[in-house]
């Protein structure tokens, strides 16, 4: 049974979700995993990975992008002057 590493909520939860479910990846690279009672769809290579190393690299990239975004927001707020 293949394992899927879900990175979609990693920055929000601080956890890498791992699911072991018998799933085939269709040609559109979308995978459906059943989380609780509801199916959830993830895109393989973007928010779902089949190996831990790729998932961790994606999380690191997401984290760096979020830090850059927050730095821009801080700079904008520091430059703002209230009239």
Biopython code that builds the backbone (N, CA, C, O; Angstrom):
import numpy as np
from Bio.PDB.StructureBuilder import StructureBuilder

atoms = [
    (1, "UNK", "N", (0.844, -1.165, 0.000)),
    (1, "UNK", "CA", (0.000, 0.000, 0.000)),
    (1, "UNK", "C", (0.905, 1.249, 0.000)),
    (1, "UNK", "O", (1.785, 1.373, 0.852)),
    (2, "UNK", "N", (0.692, 2.161, -0.945)),
    (2, "UNK", "CA", (1.567, 3.346, -1.022)),
    (2, "UNK", "C", (1.273, 4.340, 0.095)),
    (2, "UNK", "O", (0.154, 4.415, 0.604)),
    (3, "UNK", "N", (2.291, 5.095, 0.463)),
    (3, "UNK", "CA", (2.139, 6.167, 1.440)),
    (3, "UNK", "C", (2.091, 7.496, 0.703)),
    (3, "UNK", "O", (2.799, 7.703, -0.283)),
    (4, "UNK", "N", (1.253, 8.382, 1.193)),
    (4, "UNK", "CA", (1.173, 9.730, 0.654)),
    (4, "UNK", "C", (1.479, 10.708, 1.769)),
    (4, "UNK", "O", (0.922, 10.618, 2.863)),
    (5, "UNK", "N", (2.369, 11.641, 1.481)),
    (5, "UNK", "CA", (2.752, 12.680, 2.428)),
    (5, "UNK", "C", (2.052, 13.966, 1.999)),
    (5, "UNK", "O", (2.313, 14.487, 0.915)),
    (6, "UNK", "N", (1.169, 14.475, 2.846)),
    (6, "UNK", "CA", (0.356, 15.639, 2.518)),
    (6, "UNK", "C", (0.981, 16.882, 3.162)),
    (6, "UNK", "O", (1.134, 16.952, 4.382)),
    (7, "UNK", "N", (1.337, 17.854, 2.327)),
    (7, "UNK", "CA", (1.990, 19.075, 2.806)),
    (7, "UNK", "C", (1.051, 20.284, 2.824)),
    (7, "UNK", "O", (1.443, 21.372, 3.244)),
    (8, "UNK", "N", (-0.170, 20.092, 2.375)),
    (8, "UNK", "CA", (-1.088, 21.213, 2.196)),
    (8, "UNK", "C", (-1.285, 22.032, 3.475)),
    (8, "UNK", "O", (-1.369, 23.258, 3.410)),
    (9, "UNK", "N", (-1.358, 21.381, 4.618)),
    (9, "UNK", "CA", (-1.636, 22.085, 5.871)),
    (9, "UNK", "C", (-0.424, 22.110, 6.798)),
    (9, "UNK", "O", (-0.580, 22.374, 7.990)),
    (10, "UNK", "N", (0.762, 21.847, 6.294)),
    (10, "UNK", "CA", (1.955, 21.722, 7.134)),
    (10, "UNK", "C", (2.304, 23.012, 7.868)),
    (10, "UNK", "O", (2.696, 22.966, 9.034)),
    (11, "UNK", "N", (2.170, 24.160, 7.212)),
    (11, "UNK", "CA", (2.505, 25.416, 7.876)),
    (11, "UNK", "C", (1.436, 25.832, 8.874)),
    (11, "UNK", "O", (1.726, 26.555, 9.827)),
    (12, "UNK", "N", (0.227, 25.391, 8.668)),
    (12, "UNK", "CA", (-0.868, 25.716, 9.577)),
    (12, "UNK", "C", (-0.820, 24.826, 10.819)),
    (12, "UNK", "O", (-0.943, 25.316, 11.941)),
    (13, "UNK", "N", (-0.644, 23.530, 10.620)),
    (13, "UNK", "CA", (-0.671, 22.565, 11.718)),
    (13, "UNK", "C", (0.705, 22.273, 12.302)),
    (13, "UNK", "O", (0.822, 21.861, 13.456)),
    (14, "UNK", "N", (1.741, 22.487, 11.503)),
    (14, "UNK", "CA", (3.080, 22.143, 11.947)),
    (14, "UNK", "C", (3.357, 20.653, 11.872)),
    (14, "UNK", "O", (4.291, 20.156, 12.501)),
    (15, "UNK", "N", (2.536, 19.933, 11.093)),
    (15, "UNK", "CA", (2.695, 18.487, 10.976)),
    (15, "UNK", "C", (2.662, 18.059, 9.511)),
    (15, "UNK", "O", (1.967, 18.650, 8.684)),
    (16, "UNK", "N", (3.422, 17.031, 9.223)),
    (16, "UNK", "CA", (3.365, 16.393, 7.914)),
    (16, "UNK", "C", (2.410, 15.226, 8.043)),
    (16, "UNK", "O", (2.664, 14.297, 8.811)),
    (17, "UNK", "N", (1.317, 15.262, 7.303)),
    (17, "UNK", "CA", (0.329, 14.192, 7.391)),
    (17, "UNK", "C", (0.749, 13.045, 6.487)),
    (17, "UNK", "O", (1.158, 13.259, 5.346)),
    (18, "UNK", "N", (0.645, 11.822, 7.006)),
    (18, "UNK", "CA", (1.005, 10.634, 6.247)),
    (18, "UNK", "C", (-0.215, 9.723, 6.191)),
    (18, "UNK", "O", (-0.828, 9.418, 7.214)),
    (19, "UNK", "N", (-0.556, 9.295, 4.986)),
    (19, "UNK", "CA", (-1.680, 8.386, 4.793)),
    (19, "UNK", "C", (-1.216, 7.163, 4.032)),
    (19, "UNK", "O", (-0.481, 7.275, 3.051)),
    (20, "UNK", "N", (-1.638, 6.014, 4.474)),
    (20, "UNK", "CA", (-1.373, 4.769, 3.763)),
    (20, "UNK", "C", (-2.718, 4.253, 3.271)),
    (20, "UNK", "O", (-3.483, 3.653, 4.026)),
    (21, "UNK", "N", (-2.986, 4.489, 2.025)),
    (21, "UNK", "CA", (-4.248, 4.049, 1.444)),
    (21, "UNK", "C", (-3.978, 3.492, 0.063)),
    (21, "UNK", "O", (-3.051, 3.920, -0.623)),
    (22, "UNK", "N", (-4.787, 2.544, -0.333)),
    (22, "UNK", "CA", (-4.646, 1.942, -1.650)),
    (22, "UNK", "C", (-5.312, 2.869, -2.664)),
    (22, "UNK", "O", (-6.532, 2.853, -2.831)),
    (23, "UNK", "N", (-4.501, 3.670, -3.333)),
    (23, "UNK", "CA", (-5.001, 4.687, -4.257)),
    (23, "UNK", "C", (-4.171, 4.625, -5.532)),
    (23, "UNK", "O", (-2.952, 4.464, -5.478)),
    (24, "UNK", "N", (-4.822, 4.750, -6.659)),
    (24, "UNK", "CA", (-4.087, 4.869, -7.915)),
    (24, "UNK", "C", (-4.100, 6.339, -8.326)),
    (24, "UNK", "O", (-5.083, 7.045, -8.103)),
    (25, "UNK", "N", (-3.016, 6.787, -8.919)),
    (25, "UNK", "CA", (-2.910, 8.173, -9.353)),
    (25, "UNK", "C", (-3.353, 8.247, -10.810)),
    (25, "UNK", "O", (-2.685, 7.691, -11.682)),
    (26, "UNK", "N", (-4.467, 8.924, -11.092)),
    (26, "UNK", "CA", (-4.916, 9.035, -12.481)),
    (26, "UNK", "C", (-4.011, 9.961, -13.280)),
    (26, "UNK", "O", (-3.074, 10.550, -12.740)),
    (27, "UNK", "N", (-4.297, 10.080, -14.557)),
    (27, "UNK", "CA", (-3.444, 10.861, -15.455)),
    (27, "UNK", "C", (-3.427, 12.351, -15.128)),
    (27, "UNK", "O", (-2.481, 13.045, -15.502)),
    (28, "UNK", "N", (-4.454, 12.862, -14.435)),
    (28, "UNK", "CA", (-4.474, 14.287, -14.106)),
    (28, "UNK", "C", (-3.714, 14.586, -12.812)),
    (28, "UNK", "O", (-3.735, 15.721, -12.336)),
    (29, "UNK", "N", (-3.051, 13.592, -12.245)),
    (29, "UNK", "CA", (-2.201, 13.748, -11.066)),
    (29, "UNK", "C", (-2.951, 14.255, -9.841)),
    (29, "UNK", "O", (-2.364, 14.918, -8.987)),
    (30, "UNK", "N", (-4.226, 13.953, -9.750)),
    (30, "UNK", "CA", (-5.005, 14.278, -8.560)),
    (30, "UNK", "C", (-5.266, 12.968, -7.833)),
    (30, "UNK", "O", (-5.586, 11.959, -8.461)),
    (31, "UNK", "N", (-5.135, 12.980, -6.540)),
    (31, "UNK", "CA", (-5.368, 11.784, -5.754)),
    (31, "UNK", "C", (-6.443, 12.095, -4.716)),
    (31, "UNK", "O", (-6.456, 13.179, -4.132)),
    (32, "UNK", "N", (-7.344, 11.138, -4.491)),
    (32, "UNK", "CA", (-8.381, 11.308, -3.496)),
    (32, "UNK", "C", (-8.029, 10.437, -2.300)),
    (32, "UNK", "O", (-7.842, 9.227, -2.435)),
    (33, "UNK", "N", (-7.940, 11.052, -1.138)),
    (33, "UNK", "CA", (-7.695, 10.320, 0.090)),
    (33, "UNK", "C", (-8.878, 10.539, 1.013)),
    (33, "UNK", "O", (-9.397, 11.649, 1.125)),
    (34, "UNK", "N", (-9.288, 9.490, 1.659)),
    (34, "UNK", "CA", (-10.412, 9.605, 2.586)),
    (34, "UNK", "C", (-9.868, 9.987, 3.953)),
    (34, "UNK", "O", (-9.139, 9.222, 4.584)),
    (35, "UNK", "N", (-10.234, 11.184, 4.398)),
    (35, "UNK", "CA", (-9.828, 11.684, 5.708)),
    (35, "UNK", "C", (-11.093, 11.746, 6.555)),
    (35, "UNK", "O", (-11.943, 12.615, 6.362)),
    (36, "UNK", "N", (-11.200, 10.824, 7.481)),
    (36, "UNK", "CA", (-12.428, 10.722, 8.267)),
    (36, "UNK", "C", (-13.542, 10.216, 7.381)),
    (36, "UNK", "O", (-13.398, 9.196, 6.707)),
    (37, "UNK", "N", (-14.651, 10.927, 7.381)),
    (37, "UNK", "CA", (-15.810, 10.516, 6.577)),
    (37, "UNK", "C", (-15.843, 11.164, 5.202)),
    (37, "UNK", "O", (-16.698, 10.835, 4.380)),
    (38, "UNK", "N", (-14.919, 12.082, 4.949)),
    (38, "UNK", "CA", (-14.996, 12.867, 3.726)),
    (38, "UNK", "C", (-13.789, 12.633, 2.819)),
    (38, "UNK", "O", (-12.664, 12.489, 3.298)),
    (39, "UNK", "N", (-14.029, 12.597, 1.511)),
    (39, "UNK", "CA", (-12.887, 12.489, 0.593)),
    (39, "UNK", "C", (-12.228, 13.856, 0.405)),
    (39, "UNK", "O", (-12.904, 14.882, 0.342)),
    (40, "UNK", "N", (-10.925, 13.849, 0.318)),
    (40, "UNK", "CA", (-10.167, 15.071, 0.059)),
    (40, "UNK", "C", (-9.306, 14.845, -1.172)),
    (40, "UNK", "O", (-8.747, 13.764, -1.356)),
    (41, "UNK", "N", (-9.200, 15.860, -2.008)),
    (41, "UNK", "CA", (-8.427, 15.754, -3.233)),
    (41, "UNK", "C", (-7.146, 16.559, -3.109)),
    (41, "UNK", "O", (-7.158, 17.694, -2.633)),
    (42, "UNK", "N", (-6.039, 15.965, -3.540)),
    (42, "UNK", "CA", (-4.734, 16.603, -3.486)),
    (42, "UNK", "C", (-4.043, 16.423, -4.825)),
    (42, "UNK", "O", (-4.279, 15.435, -5.520)),
    (43, "UNK", "N", (-3.190, 17.371, -5.191)),
    (43, "UNK", "CA", (-2.441, 17.296, -6.430)),
    (43, "UNK", "C", (-1.063, 16.728, -6.130)),
    (43, "UNK", "O", (-0.319, 17.273, -5.314)),
    (44, "UNK", "N", (-0.733, 15.635, -6.794)),
    (44, "UNK", "CA", (0.561, 14.984, -6.587)),
    (44, "UNK", "C", (1.655, 15.891, -7.137)),
    (44, "UNK", "O", (1.576, 16.352, -8.275)),
    (45, "UNK", "N", (2.672, 16.142, -6.321)),
    (45, "UNK", "CA", (3.770, 17.014, -6.709)),
    (45, "UNK", "C", (3.604, 18.443, -6.235)),
    (45, "UNK", "O", (4.544, 19.234, -6.311)),
    (46, "UNK", "N", (2.415, 18.789, -5.745)),
    (46, "UNK", "CA", (2.175, 20.135, -5.221)),
    (46, "UNK", "C", (1.845, 20.075, -3.735)),
    (46, "UNK", "O", (2.521, 20.711, -2.925)),
    (47, "UNK", "N", (0.822, 19.323, -3.371)),
    (47, "UNK", "CA", (0.483, 19.191, -1.957)),
    (47, "UNK", "C", (0.373, 17.745, -1.493)),
    (47, "UNK", "O", (-0.050, 17.488, -0.366)),
    (48, "UNK", "N", (0.749, 16.802, -2.344)),
    (48, "UNK", "CA", (0.822, 15.391, -1.979)),
    (48, "UNK", "C", (2.048, 14.780, -2.652)),
    (48, "UNK", "O", (2.295, 15.002, -3.837)),
    (49, "UNK", "N", (2.801, 14.016, -1.887)),
    (49, "UNK", "CA", (4.035, 13.428, -2.394)),
    (49, "UNK", "C", (4.102, 11.960, -2.010)),
    (49, "UNK", "O", (3.508, 11.539, -1.017)),
    (50, "UNK", "N", (4.829, 11.187, -2.801)),
    (50, "UNK", "CA", (4.950, 9.758, -2.535)),
    (50, "UNK", "C", (6.219, 9.422, -1.761)),
    (50, "UNK", "O", (6.397, 8.277, -1.346)),
    (51, "UNK", "N", (7.111, 10.405, -1.557)),
    (51, "UNK", "CA", (8.306, 10.153, -0.739)),
    (51, "UNK", "C", (8.518, 11.321, 0.222)),
    (51, "UNK", "O", (8.206, 12.469, -0.093)),
    (52, "UNK", "N", (9.046, 11.008, 1.379)),
    (52, "UNK", "CA", (9.210, 11.978, 2.457)),
    (52, "UNK", "C", (10.178, 13.111, 2.089)),
    (52, "UNK", "O", (9.936, 14.261, 2.457)),
    (53, "UNK", "N", (11.254, 12.813, 1.380)),
    (53, "UNK", "CA", (12.238, 13.830, 1.026)),
    (53, "UNK", "C", (11.631, 14.941, 0.175)),
    (53, "UNK", "O", (11.884, 16.122, 0.413)),
    (54, "UNK", "N", (10.837, 14.561, -0.807)),
    (54, "UNK", "CA", (10.180, 15.564, -1.662)),
    (54, "UNK", "C", (9.193, 16.398, -0.858)),
    (54, "UNK", "O", (9.084, 17.607, -1.061)),
    (55, "UNK", "N", (8.485, 15.757, 0.044)),
    (55, "UNK", "CA", (7.527, 16.476, 0.878)),
    (55, "UNK", "C", (8.236, 17.482, 1.775)),
    (55, "UNK", "O", (7.774, 18.614, 1.919)),
    (56, "UNK", "N", (9.349, 17.084, 2.377)),
    (56, "UNK", "CA", (10.087, 17.987, 3.256)),
    (56, "UNK", "C", (10.681, 19.158, 2.465)),
    (56, "UNK", "O", (10.716, 20.282, 2.965)),
    (57, "UNK", "N", (11.146, 18.908, 1.244)),
    (57, "UNK", "CA", (11.663, 19.981, 0.390)),
    (57, "UNK", "C", (10.546, 20.965, 0.037)),
    (57, "UNK", "O", (10.771, 22.174, 0.010)),
    (58, "UNK", "N", (9.350, 20.454, -0.232)),
    (58, "UNK", "CA", (8.213, 21.323, -0.551)),
    (58, "UNK", "C", (7.820, 22.173, 0.655)),
    (58, "UNK", "O", (7.492, 23.350, 0.505)),
    (59, "UNK", "N", (7.852, 21.580, 1.853)),
    (59, "UNK", "CA", (7.519, 22.332, 3.061)),
    (59, "UNK", "C", (8.541, 23.440, 3.285)),
    (59, "UNK", "O", (8.172, 24.556, 3.651)),
    (60, "UNK", "N", (9.817, 23.143, 3.071)),
    (60, "UNK", "CA", (10.858, 24.152, 3.234)),
    (60, "UNK", "C", (10.658, 25.303, 2.251)),
    (60, "UNK", "O", (10.833, 26.469, 2.606)),
    (61, "UNK", "N", (10.295, 24.973, 1.025)),
    (61, "UNK", "CA", (10.035, 25.994, 0.011)),
    (61, "UNK", "C", (8.823, 26.852, 0.406)),
    (61, "UNK", "O", (8.854, 28.073, 0.259)),
    (62, "UNK", "N", (7.765, 26.214, 0.905)),
    (62, "UNK", "CA", (6.575, 26.933, 1.356)),
    (62, "UNK", "C", (6.914, 27.861, 2.519)),
    (62, "UNK", "O", (6.449, 29.000, 2.571)),
    (63, "UNK", "N", (7.724, 27.369, 3.448)),
    (63, "UNK", "CA", (8.105, 28.145, 4.617)),
    (63, "UNK", "C", (8.895, 29.385, 4.206)),
    (63, "UNK", "O", (8.636, 30.481, 4.703)),
    (64, "UNK", "N", (9.855, 29.214, 3.299)),
    (64, "UNK", "CA", (10.659, 30.348, 2.824)),
    (64, "UNK", "C", (9.792, 31.377, 2.103)),
    (64, "UNK", "O", (9.978, 32.582, 2.274)),
    (65, "UNK", "N", (8.852, 30.902, 1.304)),
    (65, "UNK", "CA", (7.955, 31.806, 0.587)),
    (65, "UNK", "C", (7.088, 32.597, 1.567)),
    (65, "UNK", "O", (6.863, 33.792, 1.373)),
    (66, "UNK", "N", (6.603, 31.936, 2.614)),
    (66, "UNK", "CA", (5.783, 32.617, 3.618)),
    (66, "UNK", "C", (6.598, 33.651, 4.390)),
    (66, "UNK", "O", (6.088, 34.730, 4.693)),
    (67, "UNK", "N", (7.847, 33.343, 4.710)),
    (67, "UNK", "CA", (8.723, 34.292, 5.402)),
    (67, "UNK", "C", (8.941, 35.537, 4.537)),
    (67, "UNK", "O", (8.877, 36.658, 5.041)),
    (68, "UNK", "N", (9.198, 35.345, 3.239)),
    (68, "UNK", "CA", (9.389, 36.485, 2.323)),
    (68, "UNK", "C", (8.136, 37.340, 2.266)),
    (68, "UNK", "O", (8.218, 38.568, 2.269)),
    (69, "UNK", "N", (6.987, 36.701, 2.215)),
    (69, "UNK", "CA", (5.727, 37.426, 2.171)),
    (69, "UNK", "C", (5.528, 38.250, 3.442)),
    (69, "UNK", "O", (5.101, 39.403, 3.375)),
    (70, "UNK", "N", (5.831, 37.672, 4.583)),
    (70, "UNK", "CA", (5.680, 38.390, 5.846)),
    (70, "UNK", "C", (6.670, 39.547, 5.957)),
    (70, "UNK", "O", (6.333, 40.596, 6.508)),
    (71, "UNK", "N", (7.880, 39.372, 5.444)),
    (71, "UNK", "CA", (8.858, 40.462, 5.452)),
    (71, "UNK", "C", (8.361, 41.642, 4.621)),
    (71, "UNK", "O", (8.517, 42.795, 5.021)),
    (72, "UNK", "N", (7.762, 41.355, 3.466)),
    (72, "UNK", "CA", (7.199, 42.418, 2.626)),
    (72, "UNK", "C", (6.073, 43.141, 3.362)),
    (72, "UNK", "O", (5.964, 44.366, 3.308)),
    (73, "UNK", "N", (5.239, 42.361, 4.049)),
    (73, "UNK", "CA", (4.126, 42.945, 4.778)),
    (73, "UNK", "C", (4.636, 43.833, 5.920)),
    (73, "UNK", "O", (4.095, 44.913, 6.157)),
    (74, "UNK", "N", (5.662, 43.382, 6.618)),
    (74, "UNK", "CA", (6.247, 44.178, 7.699)),
    (74, "UNK", "C", (6.825, 45.477, 7.151)),
    (74, "UNK", "O", (6.607, 46.542, 7.728)),
    (75, "UNK", "N", (7.562, 45.398, 6.041)),
    (75, "UNK", "CA", (8.142, 46.596, 5.434)),
    (75, "UNK", "C", (7.056, 47.577, 5.018)),
    (75, "UNK", "O", (7.211, 48.787, 5.188)),
    (76, "UNK", "N", (5.972, 47.070, 4.481)),
    (76, "UNK", "CA", (4.870, 47.930, 4.055)),
    (76, "UNK", "C", (4.240, 48.622, 5.262)),
    (76, "UNK", "O", (3.917, 49.808, 5.200)),
    (77, "UNK", "N", (4.064, 47.885, 6.359)),
    (77, "UNK", "CA", (3.477, 48.466, 7.561)),
    (77, "UNK", "C", (4.401, 49.482, 8.218)),
    (77, "UNK", "O", (3.935, 50.495, 8.739)),
    (78, "UNK", "N", (5.709, 49.221, 8.198)),
    (78, "UNK", "CA", (6.656, 50.158, 8.776)),
    (78, "UNK", "C", (6.724, 51.458, 7.967)),
    (78, "UNK", "O", (6.941, 52.530, 8.532)),
    (79, "UNK", "N", (6.540, 51.364, 6.663)),
    (79, "UNK", "CA", (6.582, 52.549, 5.803)),
    (79, "UNK", "C", (5.280, 53.338, 5.827)),
    (79, "UNK", "O", (5.248, 54.492, 5.401)),
    (80, "UNK", "N", (4.226, 52.735, 6.311)),
    (80, "UNK", "CA", (2.921, 53.374, 6.306)),
    (80, "UNK", "C", (2.873, 54.501, 7.339)),
    (80, "UNK", "O", (3.333, 54.353, 8.472)),
    (81, "UNK", "N", (2.313, 55.611, 6.921)),
    (81, "UNK", "CA", (2.126, 56.752, 7.820)),
    (81, "UNK", "C", (0.656, 57.074, 7.879)),
    (81, "UNK", "O", (-0.021, 57.205, 6.859)),
    (82, "UNK", "N", (0.189, 57.196, 9.081)),
    (82, "UNK", "CA", (-1.233, 57.523, 9.280)),
    (82, "UNK", "C", (-1.395, 59.020, 9.208)),
    (82, "UNK", "O", (-0.613, 59.758, 9.808)),
    (83, "UNK", "N", (-2.389, 59.479, 8.491)),
    (83, "UNK", "CA", (-2.613, 60.914, 8.311)),
    (83, "UNK", "C", (-3.738, 61.390, 9.201)),
    (83, "UNK", "O", (-4.075, 62.574, 9.191)),
]
sb = StructureBuilder()
sb.init_structure("model")
sb.init_model(0)
sb.init_chain("A")
sb.init_seg("    ")
for serial, (resi, resn, name, xyz) in enumerate(atoms, 1):
    if name == "N":
        sb.init_residue(resn, " ", resi, " ")
    sb.init_atom(name, np.array(xyz, "f"), 0.0, 1.0, " ", f" {name:<3s}", serial, name[0])
structure = sb.get_structure()
